[in-house]
Amino acid sequence: MATTTTTTQKPAPSEQLQTLMQSGQMSQSLSFSGLMSKEDEEMSKSALSTFKAKEEEIEKKKLEVKERVQAQLGRIEEETKRLATIQEELEALTDPMKKEVTVVRKRIDTVNKELKPLGQTCQKKEREYKEALDAFNEKNKEKVQLITRLMELVSESEKTRMKKLDELSKSIETVQ
């Protein structure tokens, strides 16, 4: 609610005095007679009344601005209170959730601490398993090679024995 006041532009009292000084009217009349003439007196009174009117207008505007500032300060104070209330309500809303979140986070940290040694144990057991599996596979491979060698030996032995038996059988036939 800004109030606007329209005023007609009047020259400021200092401008009027300056104009008088420049025109030489005031300085001439003071220097020649030592007393002010009626015209000069009228001009001085006019300048003085104009100055007083301007001062009153400035004071009036100053009061208007002061009132507007006070009104704005009142509104700002009300808004500050309203915002403080809203902030308190927001903090009250986030508190229960914050507590739950904190509890869950602490539980997660605890589980993480428990998981770490279990993970290390798992990795150790996996390494042991792989080593055992490798050793098992190596021994199994060796066994297969030995069985293969045994089969070859048995086969050769059978051939050799069959050959011998055949020879013996022929020798018996020849003896008869």
C-alpha positions as CSV (number, residue, x, y, z in Angstrom):
1,M,0.0,0.0,0.0
2,A,2.2,2.8,-1.2
3,T,0.7,6.2,-1.1
4,T,1.9,8.6,-3.8
5,T,1.8,12.3,-3.3
6,T,2.0,14.6,-6.2
7,T,3.8,17.9,-5.7
8,T,4.5,20.6,-8.2
9,Q,8.2,21.1,-8.8
10,K,9.2,24.3,-7.0
11,P,12.8,25.4,-7.0
12,A,14.5,24.5,-3.8
13,P,15.2,27.4,-1.4
14,S,18.9,27.1,-1.9
15,E,18.3,27.4,-5.7
16,Q,16.2,30.5,-5.1
17,L,18.9,32.1,-3.0
18,Q,21.5,31.1,-5.6
19,T,19.4,32.6,-8.4
20,L,19.1,35.8,-6.3
21,M,22.8,36.0,-5.8
22,Q,23.5,35.4,-9.5
23,S,21.2,38.1,-10.6
24,G,22.9,40.5,-8.2
25,Q,19.7,41.8,-6.8
26,M,20.3,40.7,-3.2
27,S,24.0,41.6,-3.1
28,Q,23.4,45.0,-4.6
29,S,20.6,46.0,-2.3
30,L,22.6,44.8,0.8
31,S,25.7,46.6,-0.3
32,F,24.1,49.9,-1.2
33,S,21.7,50.5,1.6
34,G,22.8,48.1,4.3
35,L,19.1,47.4,4.8
36,M,17.0,45.1,2.8
37,S,14.4,46.7,0.6
38,K,10.8,45.6,0.7
39,E,11.3,43.6,-2.5
40,D,14.3,41.9,-1.0
41,E,12.4,41.3,2.2
42,E,9.5,39.8,0.3
43,M,11.9,37.6,-1.5
44,S,13.5,36.5,1.7
45,K,10.1,35.8,3.3
46,S,9.1,33.9,0.2
47,A,12.3,31.9,0.2
48,L,11.9,31.2,3.9
49,S,8.3,30.1,3.6
50,T,9.3,27.9,0.6
51,F,12.1,26.5,2.6
52,K,9.7,25.8,5.6
53,A,7.1,24.2,3.2
54,K,9.8,22.0,1.7
55,E,11.0,21.0,5.2
56,E,7.4,20.2,6.2
57,E,7.0,18.1,3.0
58,I,10.3,16.3,3.7
59,E,9.2,15.6,7.3
60,K,5.8,14.4,6.1
61,K,7.5,12.0,3.5
62,K,9.9,10.9,6.2
63,L,7.0,10.0,8.5
64,E,5.3,8.1,5.6
65,V,8.4,6.1,4.9
66,K,8.9,5.4,8.6
67,E,5.4,4.1,8.9
68,R,5.8,1.9,5.8
69,V,9.1,0.6,7.2
70,Q,7.4,-0.2,10.5
71,A,4.6,-2.0,8.7
72,Q,7.1,-4.0,6.7
73,L,9.0,-4.8,9.9
74,G,5.8,-6.0,11.5
75,R,5.1,-8.3,8.5
76,I,8.6,-9.5,8.5
77,E,8.3,-10.3,12.2
78,E,5.1,-12.3,11.6
79,E,6.7,-14.2,8.7
80,T,9.7,-15.0,10.8
81,K,7.5,-16.4,13.5
82,R,5.5,-18.4,10.9
83,L,8.7,-19.8,9.3
84,A,10.1,-20.7,12.8
85,T,6.9,-22.7,13.5
86,I,7.1,-24.4,10.1
87,Q,10.8,-25.3,10.8
88,E,9.8,-26.8,14.2
89,E,7.1,-28.9,12.6
90,L,9.6,-30.1,9.9
91,E,12.1,-31.1,12.6
92,A,9.3,-32.9,14.6
93,L,8.4,-34.8,11.4
94,T,11.9,-36.0,10.6
95,D,12.8,-37.0,14.1
96,P,11.0,-40.4,14.2
97,M,12.3,-41.4,10.8
98,K,15.8,-40.2,11.7
99,K,15.8,-42.5,14.8
100,E,14.7,-45.5,12.7
101,V,17.3,-44.8,10.0
102,T,20.0,-44.5,12.7
103,V,19.0,-47.9,14.2
104,V,18.9,-49.6,10.7
105,R,22.3,-48.0,9.8
106,K,23.9,-49.3,13.1
107,R,22.5,-52.7,12.4
108,I,23.9,-52.6,8.9
109,D,27.3,-51.7,10.3
110,T,27.1,-54.6,12.8
111,V,26.2,-57.0,10.1
112,N,29.0,-55.7,7.9
113,K,31.5,-56.3,10.8
114,E,30.1,-59.9,11.1
115,L,30.3,-60.5,7.4
116,K,33.9,-59.5,7.0
117,P,35.4,-62.5,9.0
118,L,32.8,-64.8,7.4
119,G,33.9,-63.6,4.0
120,Q,37.5,-64.2,4.8
121,T,36.7,-67.7,6.2
122,C,34.8,-68.4,2.9
123,Q,37.7,-67.3,0.8
124,K,40.1,-69.4,2.9
125,K,37.8,-72.4,2.6
126,E,37.4,-71.9,-1.1
127,R,41.2,-71.8,-1.5
128,E,41.5,-75.0,0.6
129,Y,38.8,-76.6,-1.5
130,K,40.5,-75.6,-4.7
131,E,43.8,-77.0,-3.4
132,A,42.1,-80.2,-2.3
133,L,40.3,-80.5,-5.6
134,D,43.5,-79.9,-7.5
135,A,45.3,-82.5,-5.4
136,F,42.3,-84.9,-5.9
137,N,42.3,-84.4,-9.6
138,E,46.1,-84.8,-9.8
139,K,45.9,-88.1,-7.9
140,N,42.9,-89.2,-10.0
141,K,44.9,-88.5,-13.1
142,E,47.9,-90.4,-11.8
143,K,45.5,-93.3,-10.9
144,V,44.1,-93.3,-14.5
145,Q,47.6,-93.4,-15.8
146,L,48.5,-96.3,-13.5
147,I,45.4,-98.2,-14.5
148,T,46.2,-97.6,-18.1
149,R,49.8,-98.8,-17.5
150,L,48.4,-101.8,-15.6
151,M,46.0,-102.6,-18.5
152,E,48.9,-102.4,-20.9
153,L,51.1,-104.7,-18.7
154,V,48.2,-107.1,-18.2
155,S,47.6,-107.2,-21.9
156,E,51.2,-107.7,-22.7
157,S,51.5,-110.3,-20.0
158,E,48.4,-112.1,-21.4
159,K,49.9,-112.0,-24.9
160,T,53.2,-113.2,-23.7
161,R,51.6,-116.0,-21.7
162,M,49.3,-116.9,-24.6
163,K,52.3,-117.0,-26.8
164,K,54.1,-119.2,-24.4
165,L,51.1,-121.4,-24.0
166,D,50.8,-121.7,-27.8
167,E,54.5,-122.6,-28.0
168,L,54.2,-125.1,-25.2
169,S,51.1,-126.5,-26.8
170,K,52.9,-126.9,-30.2
171,S,55.9,-128.4,-28.4
172,I,53.5,-130.9,-26.8
173,E,52.0,-131.7,-30.1
174,T,55.3,-132.2,-31.6
175,V,56.3,-134.6,-28.9
176,Q,53.3,-136.7,-29.4
